[in-house]
């Protein structure tokens, strides 16, 4: 209590932006251009190591945030932004490289729709206003599928798995593309219904 007899107000609690979990997410985001460079250079072993680190960081950031009690809307945005950027840029690099080699494993439009789906997800969730990202089962499944497609292509080239046909990967990637479009349509439909109710 101060001299006027009025109780002192509690000190303002400042949000913690630089948490361990957020640093892990930022490290995955920072690894994105290195993943692209490794893919475009055809250095598949390096790309595989970077990819493994990205996957590990994707598991760790959420675990660390819950363990340390630092789960936040910002942390969710960083996590999903890092995921979308890493897989979209890496898959774009793979698709671009295929143009020069004459192969067709990753549909060239897949990375662009990953980016569009993330932007729709980001703005629909009102993340800029500090709202938590609203996930869906299909969206989470697609997020995993993007990593699976990228990891399969990188792993095949890094380990020399010639028995795995490019056509099989292509059809899986095409299914993921269609699933992405379905997810975007479903989110748009839900948003339209919410606004008309």
Helices and strands as residue ranges (DSSP letters): H 20-40, H 44-68, H 73-101, H 110-124, G 127-129, H 137-159, H 166-196
